[in-house]
């Protein structure tokens, strides 16, 4: 969550909120993508972390991130967040399981 905050400037409380503002939605999508690509978290675990009841919206957001318009919107922020995460200790990377 901190990596997304550092790369987007969107407060973690907003990312976990029900806000549908474009910037917040993109930050939330970035968080979901990073969780799926770099951790062992399942969709339901990500949903719980974002204070969501179910995981279907998480799956939908992850799939939406592959659309060219969304992928372009988060590309630079994703690179910044990934660089930040690579410098963190204690992160459980998907390839370390």
N, C-alpha and C positions, 0 to 999 in steps of 0.2 A: 504494500500500500504506500509505503514511504517513497519508493522509486517512482510510482505514478505521480505522487504529490510533487516530487522534485522535478519531474519532467513536464508536468502540465500546469502546476500551480493551483490545482483544484484540491481543496481541503478534503481529507479522508471522510469527514462527516457528510460532506456533499456527495461523495462517491457512493456512500452507503445509503443515501437518502433516496426518495422516490422521484427526485427531480428529473424532468425530461428535457432540460435545457441542453442544447447541442454540445456545449463544451463539457458538461458533466457526463452526458451519455457517452461521449468519446473517451473520456477518462475512465469510466466504468468498463467500457469495452476493452480498453488497453489493459486494465487490471485483469480482466478475464483471460485475455490472450496470453499475457505473461504467466499467469497461474497455470494455464494448460500447457504452455510450451516449455516452461522452466521448472515446474514443480511436479509433485506426484498427487496434487489435489484433484479430487473428482469434481464433476459438475455440482453435485449436492453440497460438497464441502465449500466450494466457492460461493454457492448460494447462501449458505449459512454465514459465511464470513461477511457477505454483503447484506445480511439481515433480510434475506428473501425466504419466502415460504417454500417455494418449489425450485426445481432446477431447470424447468423448460425455458424460462426466459434467459438463463445463462447459456444454454445450448444455442438458442436463437441468436444471442449477441455474438457468440463465438463464430457461428456460421456467417453472420452478417459482416464480420471483420474481414472476410475473404473477398467481399465485393470490392471492385476497384476503387470506387469513390471513398469508401471507408478506409480501405488499406492505405490509400494515399494520404488521408487525413491523419492517420496515426503513425505513419512510417517514421518520421523524424522523432516523434516523442518516444516511440518504441525503441529506437536506437539509443536515445539518451537514457531511458529507463534500464535498458539491458546493460549499458556500460556501468551504470550505478550499481546494479545488482552483481555484476561480475566482481566488483570490488568489495562486496560484503562477505564476511565470514558467517558461517552457520546457516547458509541457505542450502536447502536440500534440492539439488539439481536433478532433473529427470534422469540424466545419464549416470547418476551415482547410486541408483536404487538397486 
